Amino acid sequence: MLSYRHAFHAGNHADVLKHLVLVQLLNYLNQKDKPYWVVDSHAGAGCYALDAGYAMKNREYESGISRLWSRQDIPAAVSEYIDLVRGFNANGKLKRYPGSPWFAMRLMREADRLRLFELHSSDVELLKKELARNFAGDERRYVIADSDGFASLKSVLPPPSRRGLVLIDPAYEDKHDYLHVIAAAKDGLARFAGGTYALWVPQLTRSAPRQLIEKLQKLPADWLHVRLTVRAPAEDGFGMHGSSMFVINPPWTLAATLGQVMPWLVAALGCDESAGFVLEQGSATAPHSPPPRRAPVHGRS
């Protein structure tokens, strides 16, 4: 079971993987002059305190971003992500963690646009205040809607420029979210076949996440799936022991970048002998090509 309020999990291993991939996707979109839209179905609060409130309950950031904060051997792709988080904090001290909307606004260009959906009333207000404070004068570049992201995606697809990234990362607290995710991906591809879709999926003891990945792999599109496992499943079955990012229509550069980064990330974030990663690709014509890559379980720090 996961908590809907992302503040409980801010900066954990799943955030590291999600935002590392998000940075790579945004950088790739920036390589062409034509503007694009970023659509976030579950935008959250925009900023999360790590030294107070919800984050202090389980201190999940200590096994995530905190482990990377002072390392000197960071690969370039990971370093870029960490540098962005450093820029969000003052005096080199890790006290706050940014949400996906901040990463998007930080990397998007002047002509690009951000569309955010968030159903939780408290988080919507926090998100509005956070973006207004950090991006004063840029209000025309983003729109925040207090609505169900699953139901609202169709209202913004396809974007006017026919270039875009859709981030779908619900809490999966509601078991129906698994069905909503596959439905959103199918409908999104029907409306905007050329878009890039980045879907976050938790790794849990239950079978629903695995079944969702299997369904996503059968969609009529190119895809990339990267999974980071940090520990063996808990005996009581509670909590995440890893997570996945499933990218539909991924940049051609993403697999090579992750192939270099994931072994290092396993070494940095792995907690026991079950730590590892899976990196696999497929397409509508060759669903599982090439075979999955998996990390060794040795060399963790």
C-alpha angles and dihedrals in degrees: 000000000000129000116244092220104084091202088082090062103031115144095007126138091276092055090050092055095041096049094041088058092042092055091051092050093049092048090053092051089051091062091079124061096224111102123247140194127234114207120193115192096192105026100171125196099316096231134041128197111225097189098054144026125012096355091062093060097077098002090219092166088071089071092042130035092003091064091057098041100091102025118125099199099065118149115239096252092050092043091057091054093047092047089057091052089047089054088056091057130062128232094007093286120131104230104129136039124205125227126229094270090061092051090050095049091045094054103032120098128238094268096045122097137214126209116192131191125189127164100191106095096211093048092049091058092045090049092052092050093045096051092043090053097045099037105032110172093023097085092119090063095065141039124200119202124188094218144106107287094208092055094040101051092085090060092065102036125130099026116222093253093049088230121104155129123229117199115198115182115147122174092246087220085131109061088217089068089083090060091043092053095053090044091050092049092050094046092044092054090048091054100033110018095171096053125109114239121196113194124187117211126182121229107232138158091253119088098235097089092050091048091050092054090050091052092048090052089060095057116114096254143080112272145181125203123194121179127187117199114191103175146359115279114274115258091238090050092238125140136004124303092185144333143226139225113208112194121194114203092008124192111266089238097056099082093054092047093050091044088062097040106042099068089053092047091052090051091049100043104025116115104187145359092291092067115116146112142246123211118181139157137198145160140207089272099037108027097183109030123165107021116258118278116223130193125237114252094228131084099045120152 
